[in-house]
Amino acid sequence: MREIEIPFGNRAERRAGLAVQLGFTLLGIVMMFLAYSDGHLAAMFVGPLVAVGGLIGGGVWRRKARPRRLVVEPQGLRWEEKGRLWAVPWYELAAVALSYDGRPKPTLWLHLVPNDPSAFTATYRSIPTTPFGHWVQLADDIGGDMLDLAFKRHAPQIYRGYVPHFSAGPGAAM
């Protein structure tokens, strides 16, 4: 059986985030210089706020849209992202599940349940951990059907399907 690769993130959205980031920063700088030349003291403080807001907002937007891949293969799971790579073999997991959060733009989450939680946490430090377990946010829900099919094909013995999201309350975890 072959590996199944699910890409997440969007390069066009990343470019749009960069354009917004640069646009608001330049607008803030222009506001600051124009306010200084006209003598408006209040706009001198608003300009840097607009610039900082643009930098932060565009940076968050670009981070959400960064390209990354989840590869499901016969040996296990592999996550490929700039600066954060990890691979988990199937035998170290007791269960794998998917869930959607309740936001207006749904986000897909990957839930990993290890056989030995303490050893798993010590070995795989780069896998995100929430108070409810090892949940990996996949940024968008586009790859949900393909990921469901990949788990059914490569890990049917541990795949639990779609489960309630942890934001649904304490009983939502598997």
C-alpha positions in Angstrom: 0.0 0.0 0.0 1.2 3.5 -0.8 1.4 6.5 1.5 -1.3 9.1 1.4 -0.2 12.7 1.7 -2.6 15.5 2.8 -1.3 19.1 2.3 -2.5 21.9 4.5 -2.0 25.6 4.2 -2.3 27.9 1.2 0.4 29.8 -0.5 -2.0 32.4 -2.0 -3.5 33.1 1.4 0.1 33.5 2.8 0.8 36.1 0.1 -2.4 37.9 0.9 -1.4 38.0 4.6 2.0 39.4 3.7 0.3 42.1 1.6 -2.0 43.1 4.5 0.9 43.1 6.8 3.0 45.4 4.6 0.0 47.6 3.7 -1.0 48.4 7.3 2.7 48.9 8.3 3.3 51.4 5.5 -0.1 53.1 6.2 1.0 53.5 9.9 4.4 54.9 8.9 2.8 57.3 6.4 0.2 58.4 9.0 3.0 59.0 11.5 5.1 61.2 9.2 2.1 63.1 7.8 0.9 63.8 11.4 4.4 65.0 12.4 4.5 67.4 9.4 1.0 68.8 10.2 1.6 69.0 13.9 -1.2 66.6 14.9 0.1 64.9 18.0 -2.8 62.3 18.3 -2.1 60.8 14.9 1.6 60.4 15.9 0.4 57.8 18.4 -2.2 56.2 16.1 0.3 55.6 13.3 2.5 53.3 15.2 -0.6 51.5 16.6 -1.8 50.8 13.1 1.6 49.6 12.0 1.9 47.3 15.0 -1.6 46.0 14.5 -0.8 45.3 10.8 2.4 43.4 11.7 0.6 41.3 14.3 -2.6 40.6 12.3 -0.7 39.8 9.1 1.7 37.6 11.0 -1.1 35.6 12.6 -2.8 35.2 9.2 0.5 34.1 7.5 1.2 31.6 10.4 -2.3 30.0 10.0 -1.8 29.6 6.2 1.8 28.2 6.4 2.3 25.1 4.2 2.5 21.7 6.0 1.8 18.1 5.2 0.5 15.1 7.1 1.5 11.8 5.6 -0.3 8.6 6.5 1.6 5.5 5.5 1.7 1.8 6.5 4.3 2.4 9.1 2.6 5.3 10.8 2.0 9.1 10.7 4.5 11.7 9.6 4.1 15.5 10.0 6.2 17.8 7.8 6.4 21.5 8.6 9.2 24.0 8.4 11.0 23.7 11.8 8.8 20.9 13.2 9.0 17.4 11.9 7.8 14.2 13.6 6.8 10.7 12.8 4.9 8.3 15.0 4.7 4.5 14.3 1.2 2.9 14.6 2.4 0.5 17.4 2.9 3.4 19.8 -0.7 4.6 19.4 -3.8 3.1 21.1 -6.2 5.3 19.1 -6.4 8.0 16.4 -9.4 10.2 15.8 -10.6 13.3 14.0 -12.8 16.1 15.2 -14.2 19.5 14.1 -14.4 22.5 16.4 -17.5 24.6 16.6 -16.2 27.8 15.0 -17.9 29.5 12.0 -15.0 28.3 9.8 -14.5 24.7 11.0 -11.0 23.5 11.8 -10.0 19.9 11.6 -8.2 18.4 14.6 -6.2 15.1 14.8 -6.4 13.3 18.2 -3.6 10.9 19.1 -4.0 8.5 22.1 -0.7 6.9 23.0 -0.2 3.4 24.5 2.1 4.9 27.2 1.4 8.6 27.7 4.4 9.5 29.7 6.9 7.8 27.4 5.1 9.2 24.4 5.3 12.8 25.8 9.0 12.4 26.5 9.8 11.0 23.1 7.6 13.2 20.9 8.1 16.7 22.5 7.2 18.5 19.2 3.7 17.1 19.1 1.3 19.7 20.5 -0.4 18.8 23.8 -3.6 20.2 25.3 -5.0 19.5 28.7 -7.2 16.9 27.0 -4.3 15.0 25.3 -2.3 15.2 22.1 -4.4 17.2 19.7 -2.9 18.6 16.4 -4.8 21.4 14.7 -4.8 21.0 11.0 -5.8 24.6 10.1 -8.6 23.8 7.7 -11.1 21.1 7.0 -10.2 20.5 3.3 -8.3 17.2 3.9 -10.9 15.7 6.3 -12.4 13.1 3.9 -9.0 12.1 2.5 -7.6 11.7 6.0 -10.6 9.6 7.1 -10.0 7.3 4.1 -6.2 7.1 4.8 -6.8 6.1 8.4 -9.4 3.5 7.4 -6.9 2.1 4.9 -3.7 2.1 7.0 -4.8 1.9 10.6 -8.3 0.5 10.8 -7.6 -1.3 14.2 -6.9 2.0 16.0 -9.0 4.5 14.0 -12.0 5.8 16.0 -13.6 8.0 13.3 -14.9 11.4 14.2 -15.2 12.2 17.9 -16.6 15.3 19.8 -14.1 18.1 20.0 -12.6 18.9 23.4 -14.3 22.4 23.4 -17.6 20.5 23.8 -16.6 19.9 27.5 -14.7 17.4 29.7 -16.6 14.4 28.4 -15.6 15.0 24.8 -12.3 13.3 25.0 -12.1 9.6 23.8 
